[in-house]
Amino acid sequence: MKVYGIPNCNTVKKATDWLKANNVAYEFQDFKRLGVSETKLEEWDAKAGYEKFWNKQGLTWKQLDPEVKESIKTKADTLKLLQQKTSMIKRPVIEDGDFLFFGFDENVYKENLIK
């Protein structure tokens, strides 16, 4: 299982604490240090749709220049922006086989990650 996120994000901390408490092994990829590939974003888009992981509620989006926001018109524009500004990806991203989830929801984790 792989967890993508930013280590100091409160939601990522909640999720990784939950995973540790439930003895769920995972590999962590730090968006800030390692980024995320265009291929991975396209994969997530194909599985869930980019709207599902594009966080327009966070500070990074809200603090963008209006011209930049208005320039985002297509899926390709959005994925390019998300690759450049990974803090606009809803966190954490959990990948476990066919299971793909964005964010933290204890009930969803219980149903899908405890074997």
VMD Tcl script that builds the backbone (N, CA, C; Angstrom):
set m [mol new atoms 345]
animate dup $m
set s [atomselect $m all]
$s set {name element resname resid chain x y z} {
  {N N MET 1 A 0.843 -1.171 0.000}
  {CA C MET 1 A 0.000 0.000 0.000}
  {C C MET 1 A 0.889 1.234 0.000}
  {N N LYS 2 A 0.432 2.261 -0.694}
  {CA C LYS 2 A 1.192 3.499 -0.763}
  {C C LYS 2 A 0.313 4.654 -0.303}
  {N N VAL 3 A 0.915 5.539 0.482}
  {CA C VAL 3 A 0.249 6.738 0.979}
  {C C VAL 3 A 1.031 7.930 0.440}
  {N N TYR 4 A 0.320 8.838 -0.217}
  {CA C TYR 4 A 0.926 10.059 -0.732}
  {C C TYR 4 A 0.416 11.222 0.102}
  {N N GLY 5 A 1.309 12.151 0.420}
  {CA C GLY 5 A 0.862 13.303 1.181}
  {C C GLY 5 A 2.004 14.209 1.578}
  {N N ILE 6 A 1.708 15.074 2.516}
  {CA C ILE 6 A 2.671 16.013 3.069}
  {C C ILE 6 A 2.745 15.714 4.565}
  {N N PRO 7 A 3.934 15.413 5.081}
  {CA C PRO 7 A 4.046 14.940 6.466}
  {C C PRO 7 A 3.446 15.858 7.523}
  {N N ASN 8 A 3.506 17.161 7.336}
  {CA C ASN 8 A 2.994 18.057 8.383}
  {C C ASN 8 A 1.514 18.405 8.217}
  {N N CYS 9 A 0.837 17.786 7.260}
  {CA C CYS 9 A -0.612 17.988 7.061}
  {C C CYS 9 A -1.370 17.239 8.159}
  {N N ASN 10 A -2.282 17.914 8.826}
  {CA C ASN 10 A -3.033 17.290 9.927}
  {C C ASN 10 A -3.822 16.070 9.472}
  {N N THR 11 A -4.428 16.132 8.294}
  {CA C THR 11 A -5.213 14.998 7.812}
  {C C THR 11 A -4.308 13.806 7.502}
  {N N VAL 12 A -3.147 14.081 6.953}
  {CA C VAL 12 A -2.184 13.006 6.686}
  {C C VAL 12 A -1.720 12.393 8.003}
  {N N LYS 13 A -1.466 13.224 8.998}
  {CA C LYS 13 A -1.067 12.709 10.314}
  {C C LYS 13 A -2.150 11.818 10.905}
  {N N LYS 14 A -3.415 12.252 10.819}
  {CA C LYS 14 A -4.523 11.426 11.332}
  {C C LYS 14 A -4.544 10.073 10.635}
  {N N ALA 15 A -4.398 10.108 9.312}
  {CA C ALA 15 A -4.459 8.874 8.529}
  {C C ALA 15 A -3.299 7.943 8.859}
  {N N THR 16 A -2.078 8.477 8.896}
  {CA C THR 16 A -0.928 7.610 9.178}
  {C C THR 16 A -0.947 7.108 10.624}
  {N N ASP 17 A -1.436 7.935 11.552}
  {CA C ASP 17 A -1.600 7.459 12.931}
  {C C ASP 17 A -2.601 6.311 12.977}
  {N N TRP 18 A -3.691 6.425 12.235}
  {CA C TRP 18 A -4.709 5.379 12.193}
  {C C TRP 18 A -4.115 4.100 11.594}
  {N N LEU 19 A -3.374 4.251 10.501}
  {CA C LEU 19 A -2.760 3.083 9.862}
  {C C LEU 19 A -1.798 2.378 10.819}
  {N N LYS 20 A -0.975 3.152 11.511}
  {CA C LYS 20 A -0.038 2.564 12.473}
  {C C LYS 20 A -0.785 1.868 13.611}
  {N N ALA 21 A -1.806 2.517 14.150}
  {CA C ALA 21 A -2.579 1.954 15.261}
  {C C ALA 21 A -3.273 0.657 14.867}
  {N N ASN 22 A -3.578 0.505 13.574}
  {CA C ASN 22 A -4.260 -0.688 13.090}
  {C C ASN 22 A -3.314 -1.649 12.381}
  {N N ASN 23 A -2.021 -1.430 12.583}
  {CA C ASN 23 A -0.986 -2.316 12.024}
  {C C ASN 23 A -1.111 -2.517 10.518}
  {N N VAL 24 A -1.406 -1.439 9.810}
  {CA C VAL 24 A -1.487 -1.487 8.354}
  {C C VAL 24 A -0.166 -0.938 7.814}
  {N N ALA 25 A 0.579 -1.794 7.139}
  {CA C ALA 25 A 1.878 -1.394 6.589}
  {C C ALA 25 A 1.662 -0.535 5.352}
  {N N TYR 26 A 2.518 0.468 5.194}
  {CA C TYR 26 A 2.400 1.346 4.038}
  {C C TYR 26 A 3.758 1.964 3.715}
  {N N GLU 27 A 3.879 2.399 2.473}
  {CA C GLU 27 A 5.034 3.168 2.013}
  {C C GLU 27 A 4.536 4.598 1.845}
  {N N PHE 28 A 5.329 5.569 2.266}
  {CA C PHE 28 A 4.907 6.971 2.209}
  {C C PHE 28 A 5.693 7.729 1.153}
  {N N GLN 29 A 4.976 8.495 0.338}
  {CA C GLN 29 A 5.630 9.388 -0.618}
  {C C GLN 29 A 5.281 10.821 -0.261}
  {N N ASP 30 A 6.306 11.590 0.032}
  {CA C ASP 30 A 6.170 12.988 0.408}
  {C C ASP 30 A 6.051 13.839 -0.855}
  {N N PHE 31 A 4.868 14.421 -1.062}
  {CA C PHE 31 A 4.638 15.289 -2.216}
  {C C PHE 31 A 5.621 16.455 -2.278}
  {N N LYS 32 A 5.963 17.012 -1.123}
  {CA C LYS 32 A 6.839 18.187 -1.109}
  {C C LYS 32 A 8.258 17.826 -1.560}
  {N N ARG 33 A 8.751 16.693 -1.110}
  {CA C ARG 33 A 10.115 16.287 -1.454}
  {C C ARG 33 A 10.200 15.605 -2.812}
  {N N LEU 34 A 9.277 14.684 -3.073}
  {CA C LEU 34 A 9.380 13.844 -4.265}
  {C C LEU 34 A 8.417 14.204 -5.387}
  {N N GLY 35 A 7.440 15.063 -5.093}
  {CA C GLY 35 A 6.461 15.421 -6.119}
  {C C GLY 35 A 5.575 14.246 -6.483}
  {N N VAL 36 A 4.909 14.394 -7.604}
  {CA C VAL 36 A 4.058 13.332 -8.134}
  {C C VAL 36 A 4.157 13.413 -9.657}
  {N N SER 37 A 4.215 12.276 -10.303}
  {CA C SER 37 A 4.416 12.259 -11.751}
  {C C SER 37 A 3.126 12.582 -12.499}
  {N N GLU 38 A 3.302 13.064 -13.707}
  {CA C GLU 38 A 2.169 13.315 -14.595}
  {C C GLU 38 A 1.414 12.010 -14.843}
  {N N THR 39 A 2.163 10.922 -14.997}
  {CA C THR 39 A 1.563 9.606 -15.227}
  {C C THR 39 A 0.669 9.199 -14.060}
  {N N LYS 40 A 1.134 9.443 -12.828}
  {CA C LYS 40 A 0.348 9.073 -11.645}
  {C C LYS 40 A -0.925 9.906 -11.583}
  {N N LEU 41 A -0.833 11.211 -11.856}
  {CA C LEU 41 A -2.031 12.062 -11.846}
  {C C LEU 41 A -3.026 11.601 -12.909}
  {N N GLU 42 A -2.526 11.229 -14.081}
  {CA C GLU 42 A -3.410 10.734 -15.142}
  {C C GLU 42 A -4.061 9.411 -14.736}
  {N N GLU 43 A -3.309 8.565 -14.040}
  {CA C GLU 43 A -3.850 7.292 -13.548}
  {C C GLU 43 A -4.995 7.549 -12.558}
  {N N TRP 44 A -4.753 8.461 -11.598}
  {CA C TRP 44 A -5.799 8.787 -10.630}
  {C C TRP 44 A -7.017 9.390 -11.324}
  {N N ASP 45 A -6.767 10.228 -12.313}
  {CA C ASP 45 A -7.868 10.837 -13.056}
  {C C ASP 45 A -8.695 9.766 -13.764}
  {N N ALA 46 A -8.011 8.803 -14.381}
  {CA C ALA 46 A -8.718 7.733 -15.094}
  {C C ALA 46 A -9.575 6.902 -14.134}
  {N N LYS 47 A -9.090 6.717 -12.909}
  {CA C LYS 47 A -9.818 5.904 -11.931}
  {C C LYS 47 A -10.923 6.681 -11.210}
  {N N ALA 48 A -10.677 7.944 -10.914}
  {CA C ALA 48 A -11.609 8.676 -10.039}
  {C C ALA 48 A -12.087 10.013 -10.592}
  {N N GLY 49 A -11.396 10.548 -11.571}
  {CA C GLY 49 A -11.709 11.893 -12.054}
  {C C GLY 49 A -10.943 12.927 -11.231}
  {N N TYR 50 A -10.276 13.848 -11.907}
  {CA C TYR 50 A -9.417 14.804 -11.196}
  {C C TYR 50 A -10.179 15.693 -10.227}
  {N N GLU 51 A -11.467 15.892 -10.465}
  {CA C GLU 51 A -12.261 16.722 -9.552}
  {C C GLU 51 A -12.278 16.132 -8.144}
  {N N LYS 52 A -12.114 14.821 -8.056}
  {CA C LYS 52 A -12.147 14.115 -6.773}
  {C C LYS 52 A -10.918 14.433 -5.923}
  {N N PHE 53 A -9.782 14.714 -6.554}
  {CA C PHE 53 A -8.565 14.966 -5.775}
  {C C PHE 53 A -8.031 16.394 -5.903}
  {N N TRP 54 A -8.734 17.243 -6.627}
  {CA C TRP 54 A -8.330 18.639 -6.757}
  {C C TRP 54 A -8.953 19.415 -5.605}
  {N N ASN 55 A -8.125 19.856 -4.659}
  {CA C ASN 55 A -8.604 20.545 -3.461}
  {C C ASN 55 A -8.695 22.051 -3.714}
  {N N LYS 56 A -9.896 22.507 -4.020}
  {CA C LYS 56 A -10.107 23.935 -4.251}
  {C C LYS 56 A -10.538 24.652 -2.975}
  {N N GLN 57 A -10.550 23.925 -1.851}
  {CA C GLN 57 A -10.925 24.527 -0.572}
  {C C GLN 57 A -9.703 25.012 0.219}
  {N N GLY 58 A -8.521 24.568 -0.168}
  {CA C GLY 58 A -7.317 24.876 0.594}
  {C C GLY 58 A -6.723 26.239 0.277}
  {N N LEU 59 A -5.779 26.622 1.118}
  {CA C LEU 59 A -5.124 27.930 0.976}
  {C C LEU 59 A -4.354 28.076 -0.328}
  {N N THR 60 A -3.727 27.004 -0.787}
  {CA C THR 60 A -2.916 27.114 -2.000}
  {C C THR 60 A -3.767 27.595 -3.172}
  {N N TRP 61 A -4.946 27.003 -3.353}
  {CA C TRP 61 A -5.842 27.431 -4.429}
  {C C TRP 61 A -6.343 28.849 -4.176}
  {N N LYS 62 A -6.767 29.099 -2.964}
  {CA C LYS 62 A -7.340 30.409 -2.636}
  {C C LYS 62 A -6.337 31.542 -2.805}
  {N N GLN 63 A -5.045 31.241 -2.619}
  {CA C GLN 63 A -4.023 32.282 -2.708}
  {C C GLN 63 A -3.433 32.453 -4.109}
  {N N LEU 64 A -3.878 31.633 -5.054}
  {CA C LEU 64 A -3.387 31.780 -6.424}
  {C C LEU 64 A -3.865 33.099 -7.020}
  {N N ASP 65 A -3.052 33.638 -7.896}
  {CA C ASP 65 A -3.469 34.842 -8.612}
  {C C ASP 65 A -4.717 34.538 -9.418}
  {N N PRO 66 A -5.651 35.477 -9.474}
  {CA C PRO 66 A -6.876 35.265 -10.249}
  {C C PRO 66 A -6.600 34.893 -11.707}
  {N N GLU 67 A -5.533 35.454 -12.291}
  {CA C GLU 67 A -5.206 35.128 -13.689}
  {C C GLU 67 A -4.854 33.652 -13.836}
  {N N VAL 68 A -4.143 33.123 -12.843}
  {CA C VAL 68 A -3.769 31.700 -12.889}
  {C C VAL 68 A -5.032 30.854 -12.774}
  {N N LYS 69 A -5.892 31.198 -11.824}
  {CA C LYS 69 A -7.138 30.439 -11.651}
  {C C LYS 69 A -7.946 30.433 -12.941}
  {N N GLU 70 A -8.048 31.592 -13.573}
  {CA C GLU 70 A -8.862 31.691 -14.791}
  {C C GLU 70 A -8.221 30.980 -15.970}
  {N N SER 71 A -6.910 30.722 -15.902}
  {CA C SER 71 A -6.229 30.034 -17.004}
  {C C SER 71 A -6.456 28.524 -16.965}
  {N N ILE 72 A -6.998 28.016 -15.870}
  {CA C ILE 72 A -7.235 26.575 -15.718}
  {C C ILE 72 A -8.595 26.244 -16.330}
  {N N LYS 73 A -8.557 25.766 -17.573}
  {CA C LYS 73 A -9.801 25.532 -18.305}
  {C C LYS 73 A -10.016 24.071 -18.698}
  {N N THR 74 A -8.936 23.286 -18.723}
  {CA C THR 74 A -9.053 21.899 -19.169}
  {C C THR 74 A -8.476 20.947 -18.117}
  {N N LYS 75 A -8.735 19.676 -18.332}
  {CA C LYS 75 A -8.151 18.652 -17.461}
  {C C LYS 75 A -6.634 18.730 -17.512}
  {N N ALA 76 A -6.070 18.908 -18.702}
  {CA C ALA 76 A -4.611 18.988 -18.844}
  {C C ALA 76 A -4.052 20.169 -18.055}
  {N N ASP 77 A -4.736 21.311 -18.125}
  {CA C ASP 77 A -4.313 22.492 -17.348}
  {C C ASP 77 A -4.312 22.165 -15.854}
  {N N THR 78 A -5.371 21.509 -15.410}
  {CA C THR 78 A -5.513 21.191 -13.987}
  {C C THR 78 A -4.428 20.235 -13.534}
  {N N LEU 79 A -4.199 19.173 -14.282}
  {CA C LEU 79 A -3.194 18.187 -13.886}
  {C C LEU 79 A -1.800 18.811 -13.862}
  {N N LYS 80 A -1.512 19.689 -14.824}
  {CA C LYS 80 A -0.215 20.377 -14.829}
  {C C LYS 80 A -0.062 21.233 -13.572}
  {N N LEU 81 A -1.126 21.953 -13.212}
  {CA C LEU 81 A -1.093 22.788 -12.008}
  {C C LEU 81 A -0.929 21.928 -10.756}
  {N N LEU 82 A -1.642 20.806 -10.674}
  {CA C LEU 82 A -1.538 19.921 -9.511}
  {C C LEU 82 A -0.138 19.330 -9.385}
  {N N GLN 83 A 0.492 19.068 -10.511}
  {CA C GLN 83 A 1.859 18.547 -10.461}
  {C C GLN 83 A 2.818 19.616 -9.944}
  {N N GLN 84 A 2.585 20.862 -10.315}
  {CA C GLN 84 A 3.439 21.968 -9.867}
  {C C GLN 84 A 3.155 22.343 -8.416}
  {N N LYS 85 A 1.899 22.276 -8.014}
  {CA C LYS 85 A 1.480 22.699 -6.676}
  {C C LYS 85 A 0.785 21.521 -5.999}
  {N N THR 86 A 1.596 20.576 -5.542}
  {CA C THR 86 A 1.065 19.330 -4.991}
  {C C THR 86 A 0.219 19.539 -3.741}
  {N N SER 87 A 0.365 20.687 -3.077}
  {CA C SER 87 A -0.458 20.923 -1.891}
  {C C SER 87 A -1.925 21.163 -2.270}
  {N N MET 88 A -2.222 21.223 -3.565}
  {CA C MET 88 A -3.613 21.337 -3.996}
  {C C MET 88 A -4.251 19.976 -4.257}
  {N N ILE 89 A -3.523 18.904 -3.966}
  {CA C ILE 89 A -4.082 17.553 -4.095}
  {C C ILE 89 A -4.665 17.171 -2.742}
  {N N LYS 90 A -5.903 16.705 -2.758}
  {CA C LYS 90 A -6.555 16.278 -1.518}
  {C C LYS 90 A -5.726 15.161 -0.892}
  {N N ARG 91 A -5.480 15.298 0.407}
  {CA C ARG 91 A -4.576 14.378 1.096}
  {C C ARG 91 A -5.247 13.690 2.272}
  {N N PRO 92 A -4.666 12.519 2.607}
  {CA C PRO 92 A -3.696 11.744 1.854}
  {C C PRO 92 A -4.353 11.025 0.684}
  {N N VAL 93 A -3.523 10.554 -0.219}
  {CA C VAL 93 A -3.988 9.674 -1.288}
  {C C VAL 93 A -3.562 8.276 -0.868}
  {N N ILE 94 A -4.531 7.377 -0.825}
  {CA C ILE 94 A -4.270 5.988 -0.422}
  {C C ILE 94 A -4.470 5.092 -1.640}
  {N N GLU 95 A -3.435 4.338 -1.983}
  {CA C GLU 95 A -3.507 3.356 -3.063}
  {C C GLU 95 A -3.212 1.983 -2.478}
  {N N ASP 96 A -4.123 1.066 -2.697}
  {CA C ASP 96 A -3.914 -0.307 -2.241}
  {C C ASP 96 A -4.585 -1.231 -3.258}
  {N N GLY 97 A -3.807 -1.703 -4.220}
  {CA C GLY 97 A -4.395 -2.496 -5.300}
  {C C GLY 97 A -5.370 -1.634 -6.079}
  {N N ASP 98 A -6.614 -2.105 -6.182}
  {CA C ASP 98 A -7.639 -1.348 -6.896}
  {C C ASP 98 A -8.278 -0.261 -6.040}
  {N N PHE 99 A -7.975 -0.252 -4.748}
  {CA C PHE 99 A -8.543 0.746 -3.840}
  {C C PHE 99 A -7.779 2.059 -3.980}
  {N N LEU 100 A -8.529 3.136 -4.219}
  {CA C LEU 100 A -7.955 4.474 -4.329}
  {C C LEU 100 A -8.870 5.411 -3.559}
  {N N PHE 101 A -8.283 6.141 -2.600}
  {CA C PHE 101 A -9.098 7.021 -1.760}
  {C C PHE 101 A -8.332 8.298 -1.467}
  {N N PHE 102 A -9.059 9.400 -1.439}
  {CA C PHE 102 A -8.477 10.716 -1.187}
  {C C PHE 102 A -9.052 11.262 0.109}
  {N N GLY 103 A -8.165 11.505 1.088}
  {CA C GLY 103 A -8.618 12.043 2.366}
  {C C GLY 103 A -8.600 10.980 3.451}
  {N N PHE 104 A -9.196 11.328 4.577}
  {CA C PHE 104 A -9.253 10.404 5.712}
  {C C PHE 104 A -10.705 10.185 6.113}
  {N N ASP 105 A -11.090 8.919 6.155}
  {CA C ASP 105 A -12.406 8.522 6.636}
  {C C ASP 105 A -12.217 7.166 7.313}
  {N N GLU 106 A -12.308 7.176 8.632}
  {CA C GLU 106 A -12.030 5.964 9.401}
  {C C GLU 106 A -12.893 4.788 8.954}
  {N N ASN 107 A -14.165 5.022 8.681}
  {CA C ASN 107 A -15.043 3.924 8.261}
  {C C ASN 107 A -14.618 3.336 6.920}
  {N N VAL 108 A -14.245 4.183 5.977}
  {CA C VAL 108 A -13.779 3.710 4.675}
  {C C VAL 108 A -12.485 2.925 4.850}
  {N N TYR 109 A -11.598 3.421 5.699}
  {CA C TYR 109 A -10.340 2.719 5.955}
  {C C TYR 109 A -10.614 1.341 6.566}
  {N N LYS 110 A -11.514 1.285 7.561}
  {CA C LYS 110 A -11.833 -0.003 8.205}
  {C C LYS 110 A -12.341 -1.001 7.194}
  {N N GLU 111 A -13.240 -0.546 6.317}
  {CA C GLU 111 A -13.852 -1.437 5.337}
  {C C GLU 111 A -12.858 -1.941 4.287}
  {N N ASN 112 A -11.879 -1.122 3.948}
  {CA C ASN 112 A -11.034 -1.436 2.795}
  {C C ASN 112 A -9.592 -1.782 3.110}
  {N N LEU 113 A -9.109 -1.431 4.279}
  {CA C LEU 113 A -7.680 -1.600 4.529}
  {C C LEU 113 A -7.345 -2.635 5.593}
  {N N ILE 114 A -8.313 -3.024 6.395}
  {CA C ILE 114 A -8.030 -4.037 7.411}
  {C C ILE 114 A -8.382 -5.390 6.819}
  {N N LYS 115 A -7.372 -6.231 6.751}
  {CA C LYS 115 A -7.548 -7.536 6.091}
  {C C LYS 115 A -7.778 -8.619 7.117}
}
mol reanalyze $m
mol bondsrecalc $m
mol representation Tube
mol addrep $m
